[in-house]
Amino acid sequence: MANYLTPILLLIGSNVFMTFAWYGHLKYTDRPLWIVIAVSWGIAFFEYCLQVPANRYGYAVYNPAQLKAIQEIITLCVFFAVSVLYLGAPIRWNHLAGFALIVVAAFLIFLD
């Protein structure tokens, strides 16, 4: 079971870092862009420290398409949480509908 769960936990951690690297600076639009880029790259380093092992370990139990599908679903969940809780952005029905279609696509990838 750990073989299946470890990549997912690592992907969750990596997506938290990446979401903040990509979107966290939106709360600080008064900062110079070059500083935001440098800080984002620093945050992204830690994302890669989790993402690469997640894919390496995950490849032992998931195929590449399944790994990508898992990563996309985790990305959407983390983005949803950061968007609402950290950035205070509303999520509308069309956002949820679009996310749901991506979940359906991921489900289809896992069918044999």
C-alpha positions as CSV (number, residue, x, y, z in Angstrom):
1,M,0.0,0.0,0.0
2,A,2.9,2.4,0.8
3,N,4.1,2.0,-2.8
4,Y,0.8,3.4,-4.0
5,L,0.5,6.1,-1.3
6,T,4.0,7.5,-1.2
7,P,3.9,9.1,-4.7
8,I,0.6,10.6,-3.9
9,L,1.8,12.2,-0.7
10,L,4.9,13.5,-2.4
11,L,2.8,14.9,-5.2
12,I,0.6,16.7,-2.7
13,G,3.6,18.3,-1.1
14,S,5.2,19.3,-4.4
15,N,2.0,20.8,-5.6
16,V,1.6,22.9,-2.4
17,F,5.1,24.4,-3.1
18,M,4.4,24.9,-6.8
19,T,1.1,26.5,-6.3
20,F,2.7,29.0,-4.0
21,A,5.6,29.5,-6.4
22,W,3.1,30.3,-9.2
23,Y,0.3,32.1,-7.5
24,G,1.4,33.1,-4.0
25,H,3.0,36.3,-5.2
26,L,-0.4,37.6,-6.4
27,K,-1.0,38.9,-2.8
28,Y,2.1,41.0,-3.2
29,T,1.7,42.8,-6.4
30,D,3.6,45.8,-5.0
31,R,6.9,43.9,-5.1
32,P,9.2,44.2,-8.1
33,L,8.8,41.4,-10.6
34,W,12.5,40.4,-10.5
35,I,12.1,39.7,-6.7
36,V,9.0,37.7,-7.3
37,I,10.7,35.6,-10.0
38,A,13.7,34.9,-7.8
39,V,11.5,33.9,-4.8
40,S,9.3,31.7,-7.0
41,W,12.3,29.9,-8.4
42,G,13.5,29.3,-4.8
43,I,10.1,27.9,-3.9
44,A,10.0,25.8,-7.0
45,F,13.3,24.1,-6.0
46,F,11.6,22.4,-3.2
47,E,8.7,21.4,-5.5
48,Y,11.2,19.6,-7.7
49,C,12.8,17.9,-4.6
50,L,9.4,16.2,-4.0
51,Q,8.1,15.9,-7.6
52,V,11.1,14.0,-9.0
53,P,11.0,11.3,-6.3
54,A,7.2,11.1,-6.5
55,N,7.5,10.3,-10.2
56,R,10.4,7.9,-9.7
57,Y,8.6,5.9,-6.9
58,G,5.2,6.2,-8.7
59,Y,6.5,4.8,-11.9
60,A,7.0,1.5,-10.1
61,V,3.2,1.1,-9.6
62,Y,1.6,3.6,-12.0
63,N,2.1,4.1,-15.7
64,P,3.1,7.6,-16.9
65,A,-0.5,8.6,-18.0
66,Q,-1.8,7.6,-14.6
67,L,0.9,9.5,-12.8
68,K,0.1,12.6,-14.8
69,A,-3.6,12.2,-14.1
70,I,-3.0,11.9,-10.4
71,Q,-0.8,15.0,-10.5
72,E,-3.4,17.0,-12.4
73,I,-6.2,16.1,-9.9
74,I,-3.9,17.0,-6.9
75,T,-2.9,20.2,-8.7
76,L,-6.6,21.2,-9.0
77,C,-7.4,20.4,-5.4
78,V,-4.4,22.3,-4.1
79,F,-5.1,25.2,-6.4
80,F,-8.8,25.3,-5.4
81,A,-7.7,25.5,-1.7
82,V,-5.1,28.1,-2.2
83,S,-7.3,30.2,-4.5
84,V,-10.2,30.3,-2.0
85,L,-8.4,30.2,1.4
86,Y,-5.2,32.2,0.6
87,L,-6.1,34.5,-2.3
88,G,-9.8,34.9,-1.4
89,A,-10.9,34.3,-5.0
90,P,-14.4,32.9,-5.5
91,I,-14.9,29.7,-7.3
92,R,-17.9,29.7,-9.6
93,W,-20.0,27.0,-11.1
94,N,-18.2,27.0,-14.4
95,H,-14.8,26.5,-12.6
96,L,-16.3,23.5,-10.8
97,A,-17.8,22.1,-14.0
98,G,-14.4,22.4,-15.8
99,F,-12.6,20.8,-12.8
100,A,-15.2,18.0,-12.8
101,L,-14.5,17.3,-16.5
102,I,-10.8,17.0,-15.8
103,V,-11.6,14.5,-13.0
104,V,-13.7,12.5,-15.5
105,A,-10.7,12.5,-17.9
106,A,-8.4,11.2,-15.1
107,F,-10.9,8.5,-14.2
108,L,-11.0,7.4,-17.9
109,I,-7.2,7.1,-17.8
110,F,-7.4,4.5,-15.0
111,L,-9.8,2.3,-16.9
112,D,-8.4,-0.9,-18.3
